[in-house]
Every structure is written in C-alpha cells, then in structure tokens.
Amino acid sequence: MTQLKLEQICHGYGDTQVLHNISLELGQGELLAILGASGSGKTTLLRTIAGFITPQQGSIHIGQNTVINAGQNQIPTEHRNIGMVFQDHALFPHMTVHENIQFGIHESPHRQERADTLLKLVGLEGFGARLPGTLSGGQQQRVALARALAPKPTLLLLDEPFANLDANLRSEMVVEVRNILKAQNITALMVTHDKNDALVMADQVAILDTPNTKKPSSLVQLDTPQNVYGQPANAVAAQLTGIATCLTATAQGQEASNALGPIPLRTEVHGECQVVVRPEDICFEEHENGDCQLSQKRFLGNQIQWTVQTPCGDVLLHTKSPCELSINSTGQLRFEKRCWAFKS
C-alpha cells in the first residue's frame, strides 16, 4: 500500500526556483533516501512533506490523506501523523529519556509501557531516568528515534540523521536504524548528502540534480542502491553515488572508444556517450612509453587512490596497499570490467 505519494512538486524562493516537478511513491515498510548535493533542494522537499513549507505547485498524499492538493494545504503539520528525526536530535535537555519519548504521547494512558517497549527496541533498557546530556551521541540518536516512533507514525522523516556522529559510530548507526525500521515495518524517508548513508540505509534512492541559475533541481533517478551506483542516469548521479570519472567517447554496440582506446560496455550504446569509470573498473600497466602518468597518491589504509593523467583528462584509480607503483610512473590504463555508459 502506498504511504507517500508526491505529484509534480514545485517550489522556489523569490525568483529562484528550487524544485521542479518532483514525483515519487513510497510503499508500506519501504525506506527511501533522497540524495543530493548542498543546495539541491532535498531539505526543502522534506519540509514540504512535513508541512513546514507549502509547495507552490503539486500534491502530497500521506497514507489515505491528501495533505497538499494543487499547492494548497489541506491538513496541518500536527495532524499528518508524521514522525521526525532531526540532525541535532532536538531532545529536551531538561527532560529524562522517558519524558522525551513520551512527549508526543503524553495523553495516552499507555505512554509508560510504550516508552519501555521503545527503549528495549533501541537497546536502551534502564536508561529511562537519564538526562540527554549524560548520553553519548549514538545513545541520543536512539532516543530521538524512539521518540519519533512513539506515536506510531504513518511516515517517518529523517533529516541528515547521522551527520553529527563520528565515522565509526555513523556506520554502525546506519545499519542499526535500518534494522529497527525494517523490524517495525516503518515507512521512512531520509534526506542526506552522504552516499554511504543512502546506499546502506535505503531500499530506493532518489537522486536530485544539482540546480543552477538556468534550471531548478529535478529528480534524475529513482532506483535501488545497486542500480543508482551501477547504472547512473547521468554524471550527477554517478558522482553522488561514488567516485567516478565520466569520459566522453563514441560507442558502437558494446564497445566505446576514445583516446584511451577501446572501452568495453555493459550494454549496447550507439553514438556519442559518457562512460562512467569507477576506480575498481581499471588497472594501471606500467611501461616507459605509456601516455598515462600517475600524478597524485592518496593513502586510504587498505588501498591507495591514484590520480592518473590521461589524454582524456584525470582518472581516479584504486590499488591495494602496499603498492609498487610510484608518482610519475608512466603506462596505460586497462579496463578490467565492462563500464556503464549513457548518451551524452
């Protein structure tokens, strides 16, 4: 059953149009990540769903209710049955963990039992009497999630929920939150600029184009994490979902060619195209007369990222660490995997 439906949402600020014709659907229990660069309108989109902004055009349906119809507000924020998890957690510092969780259900006779159930769900049994200031960042995140789930919302919205966590805790919390939401069959939408959060957390990823002075942000791709990474719709989608170099080439069937030579493709393409080269798709073969040169080296722990100067521009390459290659080594690139390409 569809729990969220957006139809041709448009919005702007003054003369600046931010969102253009955004349409998507989200089913019961599905997790959707809105991925976009800063300024792409992803927070504006989240705020229109929540009811903090009324879009200039379009309709929004949550569950069985039409909350926005043709740019007109039908149901106010407080009656949309939406849960929110904010970037800074937004916990009340003077309230205990129990009181924070019960805030949205304070009139319910079962609020104590509901809070206890949620504390167990998020792994914080015995923390009910604590104040937020005594908790770690990850524990505060769990309390914020429990509070958002307390009223049993139709839809959960998450605004950059992991942005304030350190890298190790962040990766743990993304998996943990996904598991909690899946176990409860919660329908959720998260906005983020972090590709790892989006690809790990979501069942579907929506890519927002980067707007400029000539065009607003639009939805360029909506697909599974595997497909937005492996089959990006354009250069923006390719670069938002991972390290990628887009090379101009001319394709004939399952092979493209440019100054680097033949490039094997996954699907048939004809004419001028953009070939998406991921660092794992290529290797560097060292020899003196090669027309490619290693110009930069970046140590990443178990691998090394190289910048390779080529006749087609810089290309990024990963090798295992340690590696015998060195800066200024010359050679050529060899394509070890078939690459994805899209029409220019």
N, C-alpha and C positions, 0 to 999 in steps of 0.2 A: 504494500500500500504506500502511495506517495505521501510523504510527510512534509516535504518542502518543494514548492514549485515557483520559480521565478520566470516571468514572462516579459521580455523586452524592457528590462530596467534601464532607464537613462537618468543621469543626474550630473549636475555641474554646479560650479560656484562662480557667480557673476558671468563673465564671458568665457570662462574656462569649462569646457565640457570634460567630465572625468570618466563617466561610464556610458557606454553606448550599446544598447540592445543586448543586455546580458540575460540569457535564458538558460535554465538548467532545472533538473529534477533530482530529488534525493528520496530514496525509499526507506522504509522502516528498517532500523538497525544498520544503515549504511553510514560510513564515515567519509566525509568529503573534505579535502584540503584545497583552499584557494591559494595558489602560489603566484606571487608577483613581486616585482622589484619595488623599491620605495617609490611612492607616487603613482602606483598603478591603479589605485582606487579600491584595493582589497578591504581596507578598513571602512571606507565609505559604503561598500557593499554590505559588510557585516552590520553596520549601523542602520542601514535601511531595513534589513531583515528584523533587527531587534526593535525597531520603531523609534530610534533616536533621530533618524532623518526620514523625511517623506520624499521619495524619489519624484522627479519631475514628470516622468512617464513610466508606464509599466504596471504590472500587477504582481502581488505576492500572495501565495496560499500556504498556510501552515496547518497541517492536519486537514480537518474538514472546513476550516475557516478561511475566507478571503480577507486578509488583513489590509491589503492595499489593492484598490481597484482603479485602473486607469489614472494612476498618480494621485489618488485621493485616499486619505487614511480612513479605514473602516473600523479598526479595532486598536485601541491604545496599547502601548507597550505592556502595561501591567496586566492586561487581560489576554496576552498572546501565549501564555504558558511556555515561556522560553527560559532556559537556564543559561547563565553567563559565567564564564571563567575568564578573568582578566589577566593581562600581562603581569601586573604587580600584585596579583592575588586579591587585593582590596578587602582584606579581612579587617574586622573591627578590633583594634588593639586592646580596648578596654573590656572586651567580652572573652569568655572562655571559649575553648574549641566547641564544646557542646552548644553554647549560646550562639556562636556564629552559625553553626549548622542549622539550628532551629529558627534562625531569624526569619526565613521565608515561610515557615510553617508554625509560627508561634500560636496560632489559634487552634491548631489541631490537637485533639486530646491524646493523640498517639505520637506526639513530637519527640518524647524521650526515647521511646522504642525505635522510632525511625532514625534518630541520631545515632543510637547504639549500633543499629544494623549497618549504617553507612560507615561508621568508624571501623567496624570489623571488615567491611568490604575494601576499604582503602588501607588496611593494615595499621590502624592507629588505635586499637583497643587499649584502654587505660589512659588515653591522652585527653579525655573529655574535660578535665578540670584545669588543663594547662592554658596559659595565655599565648597568643600567636608569637609574641616576641621571644618566647623561650624555645621556639621550634626552628628547625633547620629549613632551608629553602624548599627542599623536597617535601618535608612534612607540611609546610604551609600550602604547597601546591595540592597535596592530597586533601587538606581541609577545605580549600576553595572548591575542589571538585565535588566533595561530599555535600557542601552547602548548595551548589548548583543542582545536584541531583535530588536533594531533599523533597522538593515539591512534585517530583515525578514529571518533569517537563516533556512536552511533545518533541521539542527540539533543543539541543544543547549547542551553544555558540562558544567558541574558544578563540580569544584574541591574542595571538602570539604567546601562547601559554607557557612556553619553555624558554623564552628569551632571556630571563634573568637568572637562569641556572647555569652552573659551570658545565663544561663539556661532558665530563664523565657522568654526572648526575642527570644531565639533559638526556643523554642517550638511554639511560635506564628508565627515566620517567616517561619518555615517548612510548616505549614498549608497555610499561605498566598501565598507563592511561588507556592505551588501545585495548589491552586485555580486559580492563574493568568495564569499558563501554561495550565491548563485544559480549561480555558475560551478562550484561544487563539489557542487551538488545536496544541500546540507546542510539537514536539518530543524531548525528553531530556534524557540525561544520566548523572547520578551523581555518583561520587565515594565518599565513606565515610567509616570510621571505626565505626561510631556510629549507633547502631542498631535502636534506636528510629527514627533518621532521615530517615533511609532506610525504615522502616516498615510503617511510616506515609506518606512519600512522594511518594513512588513508586507504580506503578501498578504491576511491576515484580521486583524481587530481584535476583541478580546473586551472588552466594557465591563463593569466591575464596579460595581455600585450602591454608593452611599455608605451604610455601616451607621449605625444609631443605637441607642439604648437599647432600642427595641422590636423591631428586626429586624436580622439579620446581613446581610452582603454576599452578593449573588446575582449571577448572570450575566444581565444585562438585554438584551444584544445581542451577536451574533457574526455579522459580515458583512464585506464588502470595505471598504477605506477610503472609497471613493466613497459607499457606502450608509450607513455609520455617520455620515458627515458630512451627506449629503444627505437621508437618511431616518432620523433618530434615533428610537429606540423610546420615549424619554421625555426629560424635562428634563435628567436627569443625563447621558445620552448626548449630548444637544445641546450642553451646556455644556463637557463634557470634550473634545469634538472641535473646538471653535472658539468664537468669540464668538457668542453667541446670546441673544436675548430671547424668552421664551415668554409669549405673550399669550393670555389667556382669551377665547374667542369662541364664537359659536353658528354652526354650519355647516349649510348646505343644499346638498348636492351639491359642486360645485367652487368654492363661494364661502362665505366666513365673514364675519361682521360683528360689530363691537363699537363702542365709542365713536369709534374712528378711521375708521369707515365700512366699506365692502366690502373684503374681502381675498381676492384670487384664490388658489385652492389647486391643487396639482398633481394630486390625486386626490379622489375623492368621499368626503366625510365628512358624517355627519348627527348633529346634536345638539351638546351642549357639548364643546368640544375645546380643545387647546392649539396655537396656531400658532407655529411656530419661525421667527423673523425674524432672518436673518443681515444684517450691515451692508451687504452687497452687494445685498440684495434691495430696498432702498428708496432714495429720494432725498428731499430737503427742498426744498419750494417756498415761497419767502419771500413773505409778504404781511402787512399790518398786522393784519388781523382773524383771523389763524390761532389755533387753540387749542393749538398746539405751540410750544415755545420752546427754543432752543439754550442749554444751561446750562453745559456744560463743553467744553473744547477740549484735545485731546492731539495734539501734533505727532509723527508717526511716520516722517518722512523724505519718501517719495514720496506719502504720504497723510496725512489728518488724521482722527482719530477724535473724533466729537462725541457728547455725551450730550444727548439730546432729551427734554425734559419733555413728556409727553403725558397726556391724560385717562386712559390705561390704565397709567401708570407710565413710568419711564425706558426709553428705547430707544436702542441704540447705532447710529451711522451713520458710514460712511466716505465721504469725498470726496477728490478729487485735491488735491494740494498744488502750487502755492498755490491758495487758495480765497477768494472774495469774501465769504463768509458771516462773521458775527461773533457773539460771545457776546451773548445776549439777543435775537437776531433771532427774530421770530415767523413762523409759517407753518403748513404742514401736511405730513404725510408722504404720499408717493405710492409705491405698490408697483409696482416696475418688473418684478419677476419673480413667478411663482407660488411660493407658500410651501408648506412641508411642515407637515402637521398630524397630531396623534394624539389619540385620545379621552382625555378627562380621567379 
